[in-house]
Structures are given as structure tokens and as C-alpha cells.
């Protein structure tokens, strides 16, 4: 028994020393261009998935509110999400190509994650992935609008996305860290975003843009 305890103590001490060695020598490569070995990828992915599932278990998704909510969610998705999460039929932006881990395909995520899990991740963000916590600047109702749209992505084609993008072509209105919504429950302000017409689904490049001709700024 003493031998077993002694072995466990030595193993623990060795693990601590190796961890400190990695921390203080800079041996671990933090560059996004470095591909994680399979064991590390498994640990990170499994930890992330179980963490989200556990914390979203108590969240009850509200009923969807129809096309008006989908439109509102699309506008926010186009403004906040499309820069990293490639729209249907679109091409990855430079931001997406430089991220590690790469942002997930939300159409596939929407099939495998519940609305509550998507909401939790959107609201709270995910460490070491580049996913921000949108709940810091947006109300729950605004985030649920995004989730309602994201749940539609698996059945949406490139043509469907472009048609929606062309129809909802007005500028996106920001005020005080939130988004205005056309329905009375969100204060009656209008949503919008840049229109891409019939072109390839585009994504924000992360730079500030000012449009003097239409009176709004991003």
C-alpha cells in the first residue's frame, strides 16, 4: 500500500514539475499557425462540448416568433457573425483562415447543438477560440433572434441566403451597445446591414467602415 501511495505522490510531483516547466520555459507554442496534436485537440474539444452542454442544461428556449424574428436574427448574424462563420455558399474570410481552432460551420452546429446550447455559447463566448461573449453588449431577446436564424441555416442554400441578404438591405442601427428591433418588444428601432446584392455572401473584414451617403456608420 505504501508503495502505491509513494508512486502516486511521485507521479503527481513529476506532473506538476513538467507543467511548471512548460509554463515557465515557453515550450508550448501559442501561435494559431501551430496545429495541435490529436490528443490536445481531443482534450480541448471534449472539454468545450461537455462544458457547454452542462451549462445549457437549465436553459429553456423560448418559442420562435416567425419570419419577423428570423429577419431580425439574420441582420444581427450578418453584422456580428458572418465575419467568422462563413454563410451558406460563401468563402472564408481572412479572419476565418487565421483562426485556430477554426470557427465551426453554424449550419452543421445547428443540427448537432440544441437552441439552448447555441444560445449559451453566443451569450457567454468560448475561451481560447476567438468567440466573444455577445451577452455583454446584447440583450437575451436579441440573441434568441440570432439563434432562431441559425437554426434555419441547415436548410438554407446560397441562393436562399443571397435572397434574404438582398431583401434586408437597409443599414444596421447601433445604439448604446445593443441592436434595435422592429417589433415593440425591442423598442421599435430598425435593423439592417450592408447589402451584397447578387454577389457572393460576404463577411465583415473587421475594419471600421463609414458610409456618408446613407448616414450610418459601422
Secondary structure, DSSP 8 states (H G I E B T S, - for coil): -HHHHHHHHHHHHHHHHHHHHHHHHT-S---TTS---HHHHHHHHHHHHHHHHHHHTT--------HHHHHHHHHHHHHHTTTTS--TT----HHHHT-SS----HHHHHHHS-HHHHHHHHHH-BTTTTB--GGGTS-HHHHHHHHHHHTTGGG--HHHHHHHHHHS-S---EETTEE--SSGGGTS--------TTS------S---EETTTTEE-
